[in-house]
Amino acid sequence: MRRSYEAVEQGVPIYLTFLTHPEAQTRLFAAYLLALFPAQARESAPHLRVLLVQEADELVQAQVVVSLGTLLEPEAASLQFLLTYLRADRPPLVRFVAAVASARRAQAATPPEVVQQLVDSVATAETLEASYQELPEVGLGDYDSFAVEVCKMLALVDPTQAVPAMLTILHGLRAAGGAPGAGDFHERCIIAEFLLAAVFPQGASRPGQLGMPMLLALRPHINVFHLQARKAWYQEGVEVEATLEAVNALLAAAFSQQSPLSAAPLARAPGPALTPMQQAALTALVEEDRLWSSALQEYEVRNRHTLFTGYGLPGSRDALRHLLERHGAPPAEPMAPTLTEVQYWVVSALVGFDVLWESEQDLRLRLEQLLISYGLPTSRAALGDLLLG
């Protein structure tokens, strides 16, 4: 790989000649290529500056701004250069890419005006997105949506600025409304990931790691719940025995009937309450209907569950609401010791499936008996409390 890079780097003198090519597309890709070789910046940067003064094509201008923002050193000089392209008299695409390049260079020290430009750009995504996708770096990379691209940059910024900005973007997407599209859930999930990473930077460590072998062993039982949920949706009748067998298999993998959880000592230091920033982020995600749509595919439900539980949070909307109602503070009454990761995963799975709690009485009664045999609470709300520990 290194040899290939060095071979392409040998072409820098040729790429410089393409900066004056009559076709804009050729100038565009020449400017893009030059940014890949910072060691040659002393030679290429002056040529790019000349081109920027003369260039009339907005797309090429934008690429040259990005390239110079990447190549100029020291960082302070790069940022000073980029900030001049945030002015209102610059074309919208140029202002946006200057903000993107600034966030990449400054990261935690990104100035507020850069963050504001990124947020403002989402409101004009309809006019910006098509042009932005024509930039080589964007067209050749992984692109999800304009809002995701912006949040990807905000994830580099200090959370005190990034979190309010992401919340503004999420609120704007929700206010825009419209019929949900196939990509809406994926987009919201990625934004949720950036948001959770910003407010829960350490995640939540739990003993008893859930390794891949264990996960693969438990997955077939979760698939039973998905199947029964489909049957309930189509009013085909839930298979009580199959459902209870899956519940028992999950509980047996995580808990012991010989040493039920309720028999364990009840002493435990209370966990910290949610910070205001964490509360604001979780409130926005709970209110985001596209994350919780009943029309989601099975793999989407699993991805959402994994996203929230991966940060030590409940995997269901109701349990998250309950957490927010208590402001994240632990209940006053004593609770069982902190769950291991395997136990947490199992309890969260049980709480997250409506079919277990909204089915006929026989299933509910037998489910309660199973939970009692493992020393667990028998209501969905109480199990949700257990997750909050």
VMD Tcl script that draws the C-alpha trace (Angstrom):
set ca {
  {0.00 0.00 0.00}
  {2.81 2.37 0.90}
  {4.52 1.72 -2.42}
  {1.31 2.44 -4.32}
  {0.91 5.75 -2.45}
  {4.50 6.74 -3.23}
  {4.03 5.84 -6.89}
  {0.95 8.06 -7.19}
  {2.80 10.82 -5.31}
  {5.38 10.89 -8.08}
  {2.67 12.35 -10.31}
  {2.31 15.59 -8.32}
  {4.13 17.70 -10.97}
  {1.69 16.37 -13.57}
  {-1.35 17.03 -11.37}
  {-0.18 20.63 -10.99}
  {-0.39 21.14 -14.74}
  {-4.00 19.94 -14.70}
  {-4.97 22.87 -12.46}
  {-5.04 25.02 -15.60}
  {-6.92 22.49 -17.75}
  {-9.90 23.97 -19.64}
  {-12.32 21.34 -18.25}
  {-13.61 22.07 -14.74}
  {-13.87 18.36 -13.89}
  {-10.16 17.89 -14.57}
  {-9.25 20.87 -12.37}
  {-11.55 19.49 -9.69}
  {-9.85 16.09 -9.50}
  {-6.37 17.61 -9.76}
  {-7.08 19.77 -6.69}
  {-8.46 16.71 -4.88}
  {-5.39 14.58 -5.67}
  {-2.95 17.24 -4.49}
  {-4.60 17.29 -1.03}
  {-3.66 13.63 -0.59}
  {0.06 14.48 -0.42}
  {0.73 16.92 2.44}
  {4.50 16.31 2.11}
  {4.29 18.14 -1.23}
  {2.32 21.09 0.19}
  {5.18 23.57 -0.24}
  {5.03 22.96 -3.98}
  {1.27 22.51 -4.49}
  {-0.25 25.11 -2.11}
  {0.92 28.20 -4.08}
  {-0.57 26.75 -7.29}
  {-3.86 26.06 -5.52}
  {-3.95 29.63 -4.18}
  {-3.51 31.01 -7.69}
  {-6.29 28.78 -8.98}
  {-8.62 29.87 -6.18}
  {-8.26 33.53 -7.15}
  {-9.00 32.80 -10.82}
  {-11.57 29.98 -10.55}
  {-15.18 30.72 -11.56}
  {-16.64 27.22 -11.11}
  {-18.19 26.93 -7.63}
  {-17.52 23.19 -7.33}
  {-13.83 23.62 -8.14}
  {-13.64 26.56 -5.72}
  {-15.06 24.36 -2.98}
  {-12.54 21.59 -3.63}
  {-9.62 24.01 -3.66}
  {-10.74 25.45 -0.31}
  {-10.88 21.92 1.15}
  {-7.48 21.04 -0.30}
  {-5.80 24.17 1.02}
  {-7.47 23.68 4.40}
  {-5.88 20.24 4.51}
  {-2.41 21.25 3.28}
  {-1.72 24.58 4.98}
  {0.48 24.49 8.08}
  {0.59 25.31 10.90}
  {-2.97 24.55 11.95}
  {-3.58 28.16 13.01}
  {-2.76 29.34 9.48}
  {-5.13 26.76 8.00}
  {-7.97 27.81 10.29}
  {-7.40 31.50 9.61}
  {-7.59 30.77 5.87}
  {-10.74 28.64 6.18}
  {-12.60 31.12 8.39}
  {-12.38 33.76 5.65}
  {-14.56 31.49 3.53}
  {-17.39 31.41 6.06}
  {-18.42 34.97 5.19}
  {-21.93 35.51 3.87}
  {-20.62 36.80 0.51}
  {-19.12 33.39 -0.30}
  {-21.16 30.79 -2.25}
  {-23.16 28.45 0.04}
  {-21.23 25.32 -0.99}
  {-17.90 27.04 -0.34}
  {-19.08 28.20 3.11}
  {-20.18 24.68 3.96}
  {-16.98 22.89 2.91}
  {-14.93 25.55 4.70}
  {-16.86 24.71 7.87}
  {-16.32 20.97 7.32}
  {-12.60 21.45 6.78}
  {-12.38 23.73 9.84}
  {-14.02 21.14 12.09}
  {-11.59 18.50 10.85}
  {-8.60 20.66 11.65}
  {-9.74 22.26 14.91}
  {-11.82 19.35 16.32}
  {-12.43 20.07 20.05}
  {-11.29 23.68 19.53}
  {-13.71 24.36 16.66}
  {-14.94 27.99 16.79}
  {-18.68 28.59 17.41}
  {-19.15 30.25 14.01}
  {-18.06 27.01 12.32}
  {-20.58 24.99 14.33}
  {-23.32 27.50 13.45}
  {-22.46 27.25 9.75}
  {-22.71 23.46 9.87}
  {-26.13 23.63 11.54}
  {-27.41 26.31 9.17}
  {-26.33 24.25 6.17}
  {-28.70 21.40 7.09}
  {-31.64 23.76 6.68}
  {-30.56 24.41 3.07}
  {-29.60 20.80 2.31}
  {-31.93 20.66 -0.70}
  {-29.83 23.24 -2.55}
  {-26.45 22.04 -1.26}
  {-26.57 18.25 -1.25}
  {-26.42 17.53 -4.97}
  {-23.36 19.75 -5.45}
  {-21.68 18.47 -2.31}
  {-21.99 14.88 -3.51}
  {-20.12 15.83 -6.69}
  {-16.95 16.49 -4.70}
  {-14.53 13.57 -5.23}
  {-14.02 12.84 -1.54}
  {-17.78 12.56 -1.01}
  {-18.53 10.66 -4.21}
  {-15.77 8.12 -3.57}
  {-16.56 7.63 0.12}
  {-19.43 6.32 2.22}
  {-22.30 8.77 2.10}
  {-25.52 8.34 4.10}
  {-27.24 11.71 4.10}
  {-26.42 15.39 4.37}
  {-27.51 15.52 8.02}
  {-25.31 12.53 8.84}
  {-22.33 14.19 7.14}
  {-22.82 17.27 9.31}
  {-23.21 15.24 12.51}
  {-20.06 13.31 11.59}
  {-18.18 16.62 11.69}
  {-19.93 17.73 14.88}
  {-18.80 14.50 16.53}
  {-15.25 15.92 16.35}
  {-16.28 19.06 18.22}
  {-16.42 19.57 21.99}
  {-19.72 18.11 23.30}
  {-20.78 21.41 24.87}
  {-21.15 22.75 21.33}
  {-21.79 19.51 19.45}
  {-24.74 18.20 21.47}
  {-26.95 21.34 21.19}
  {-26.09 21.46 17.47}
  {-27.08 17.82 16.90}
  {-30.29 18.33 18.86}
  {-31.13 21.31 16.65}
  {-30.56 19.16 13.56}
  {-32.66 16.30 14.93}
  {-35.47 18.70 15.82}
  {-35.31 20.22 12.33}
  {-35.56 16.81 10.67}
  {-38.57 15.95 12.83}
  {-40.25 19.30 12.15}
  {-39.75 18.84 8.41}
  {-42.14 15.87 8.65}
  {-43.17 14.15 5.46}
  {-43.78 10.49 4.82}
  {-41.07 8.28 6.37}
  {-38.65 6.98 3.76}
  {-36.66 3.77 3.74}
  {-33.50 5.58 4.78}
  {-35.01 7.59 7.61}
  {-34.42 5.00 10.32}
  {-30.83 4.42 9.21}
  {-30.16 8.16 9.23}
  {-31.68 8.65 12.68}
  {-29.75 5.67 14.04}
  {-26.42 7.10 12.91}
  {-27.26 10.52 14.37}
  {-28.35 8.80 17.60}
  {-24.99 7.01 17.73}
  {-23.10 10.31 17.43}
  {-25.33 11.88 20.06}
  {-25.00 9.03 22.56}
  {-21.22 8.89 22.07}
  {-21.03 12.60 22.88}
  {-23.08 12.44 26.10}
  {-21.95 8.99 27.29}
  {-18.27 9.05 26.27}
  {-17.33 6.22 28.66}
  {-20.37 4.07 27.87}
  {-21.33 1.85 30.81}
  {-18.99 -0.90 31.86}
  {-20.64 -4.05 33.21}
  {-19.05 -7.24 34.54}
  {-19.74 -10.52 32.76}
  {-18.96 -9.56 29.17}
  {-21.37 -10.70 26.47}
  {-19.01 -12.37 24.00}
  {-19.87 -13.38 20.45}
  {-20.27 -17.12 21.26}
  {-22.84 -16.29 23.94}
  {-24.59 -13.80 21.67}
  {-24.85 -16.37 18.88}
  {-26.22 -18.93 21.32}
  {-28.92 -16.53 22.57}
  {-29.91 -15.11 19.19}
  {-32.25 -18.01 18.15}
  {-34.37 -17.40 21.26}
  {-34.67 -13.71 20.40}
  {-35.72 -14.75 16.89}
  {-38.64 -16.62 18.46}
  {-39.88 -13.32 19.93}
  {-39.61 -11.65 16.52}
  {-41.62 -14.48 14.97}
  {-44.32 -14.24 17.65}
  {-44.45 -10.46 17.25}
  {-45.18 -10.97 13.55}
  {-47.89 -13.50 14.36}
  {-49.48 -11.06 16.82}
  {-49.32 -8.29 14.21}
  {-51.12 -10.45 11.64}
  {-53.51 -11.79 14.31}
  {-52.37 -15.37 13.70}
  {-52.13 -16.22 17.40}
  {-49.03 -16.26 19.58}
  {-47.46 -19.69 20.24}
  {-47.46 -19.76 24.02}
  {-45.24 -22.81 24.56}
  {-42.58 -21.73 22.05}
  {-42.52 -18.25 23.55}
  {-42.13 -19.49 27.13}
  {-39.41 -21.95 26.11}
  {-37.46 -19.06 24.60}
  {-37.96 -16.94 27.75}
  {-36.78 -19.79 29.97}
  {-33.73 -20.45 27.79}
  {-32.70 -16.78 28.01}
  {-33.24 -16.61 31.76}
  {-31.35 -19.86 32.33}
  {-28.38 -18.53 30.36}
  {-28.10 -15.46 32.60}
  {-29.58 -16.36 36.00}
  {-29.71 -19.29 38.40}
  {-32.82 -20.73 40.03}
  {-30.60 -22.16 42.79}
  {-29.32 -18.67 43.59}
  {-32.07 -16.26 42.48}
  {-31.28 -12.61 42.05}
  {-33.67 -11.61 44.86}
  {-31.57 -13.64 47.34}
  {-28.47 -11.54 46.61}
  {-27.35 -8.76 48.98}
  {-29.20 -5.50 48.46}
  {-26.38 -3.11 49.30}
  {-25.16 -1.00 46.45}
  {-23.90 2.52 46.00}
  {-26.41 4.60 44.02}
  {-25.49 5.40 40.43}
  {-25.12 8.99 39.24}
  {-28.14 10.87 37.96}
  {-28.26 11.87 34.31}
  {-26.61 15.18 33.49}
  {-28.77 17.88 31.86}
  {-27.03 17.20 28.55}
  {-27.72 13.46 28.80}
  {-31.35 14.15 29.66}
  {-31.73 16.47 26.66}
  {-30.17 13.91 24.30}
  {-32.28 10.99 25.55}
  {-35.46 13.09 25.47}
  {-34.84 13.95 21.82}
  {-34.20 10.31 20.93}
  {-37.28 9.07 22.79}
  {-39.40 11.62 20.91}
  {-37.96 10.60 17.54}
  {-40.82 8.46 16.17}
  {-38.80 7.12 13.24}
  {-36.54 5.31 15.70}
  {-39.50 3.49 17.27}
  {-41.79 2.86 14.30}
  {-43.82 -0.36 14.44}
  {-43.04 -0.85 10.75}
  {-39.33 -1.47 11.33}
  {-37.72 -4.66 10.03}
  {-36.40 -7.22 12.54}
  {-32.77 -6.32 11.88}
  {-33.59 -2.64 12.46}
  {-35.15 -3.41 15.84}
  {-32.05 -5.44 16.76}
  {-29.74 -2.62 15.65}
  {-31.68 -0.10 17.72}
  {-31.62 -2.36 20.77}
  {-27.87 -2.92 20.42}
  {-27.30 0.83 20.02}
  {-28.93 1.80 23.31}
  {-27.83 -1.16 25.42}
  {-24.29 -0.65 24.13}
  {-24.26 2.59 26.12}
  {-25.64 0.92 29.25}
  {-29.15 2.20 28.57}
  {-32.51 0.42 28.41}
  {-33.35 -0.85 24.94}
  {-37.06 0.03 24.98}
  {-38.82 3.37 24.59}
  {-40.93 2.90 27.73}
  {-37.92 2.09 29.89}
  {-36.09 5.16 28.56}
  {-39.12 7.30 29.36}
  {-39.17 5.86 32.86}
  {-35.49 6.69 33.25}
  {-36.16 10.28 32.18}
  {-39.13 10.62 34.52}
  {-36.78 9.83 37.38}
  {-34.12 12.14 35.89}
  {-31.80 9.14 35.92}
  {-31.74 8.99 39.71}
  {-31.91 5.51 41.26}
  {-35.09 4.63 43.18}
  {-35.04 5.27 46.91}
  {-35.70 1.59 47.71}
  {-32.81 -0.90 47.71}
  {-32.18 -2.78 44.49}
  {-30.36 -5.95 43.57}
  {-26.67 -5.77 42.66}
  {-25.68 -4.41 39.28}
  {-26.52 -6.86 36.51}
  {-23.76 -8.50 34.54}
  {-23.68 -7.66 30.85}
  {-25.32 -10.98 29.96}
  {-28.08 -10.46 32.55}
  {-28.59 -6.88 31.40}
  {-28.90 -8.01 27.78}
  {-31.46 -10.69 28.64}
  {-33.61 -8.45 30.86}
  {-33.50 -5.67 28.26}
  {-34.62 -8.13 25.58}
  {-37.58 -9.23 27.71}
  {-38.59 -5.64 28.45}
  {-38.28 -4.64 24.80}
  {-40.78 -7.10 23.28}
  {-44.42 -5.97 23.50}
  {-45.64 -9.45 22.58}
  {-44.58 -10.74 26.02}
  {-46.62 -8.14 27.89}
  {-49.65 -7.62 25.67}
  {-50.64 -11.25 24.99}
  {-53.36 -13.40 26.53}
  {-53.56 -13.92 30.28}
  {-52.24 -17.50 30.26}
  {-48.92 -16.37 28.74}
  {-48.66 -13.46 31.17}
  {-49.29 -15.63 34.25}
  {-46.79 -18.28 33.21}
  {-44.24 -15.59 32.34}
  {-44.61 -14.15 35.84}
  {-44.04 -17.61 37.35}
  {-40.85 -18.00 35.35}
  {-39.58 -14.59 36.45}
  {-40.34 -15.38 40.10}
  {-38.39 -18.63 39.86}
  {-35.29 -16.63 38.93}
  {-35.88 -14.00 41.61}
  {-36.85 -11.31 39.13}
  {-39.64 -8.70 39.28}
  {-42.81 -9.75 37.49}
  {-43.84 -6.46 35.85}
  {-42.37 -4.75 32.83}
  {-41.94 -1.49 34.74}
  {-40.08 -3.20 37.60}
  {-37.76 -4.97 35.17}
  {-37.15 -1.59 33.58}
  {-36.15 -0.28 37.03}
  {-33.70 -3.14 37.31}
  {-32.06 -2.04 34.06}
  {-31.63 1.45 35.42}
  {-29.39 0.14 38.19}
}
mol new
graphics top color blue
foreach p $ca { graphics top sphere $p radius 0.5 }
foreach p [lrange $ca 0 end-1] q [lrange $ca 1 end] { graphics top cylinder $p $q radius 0.2 }
display resetview
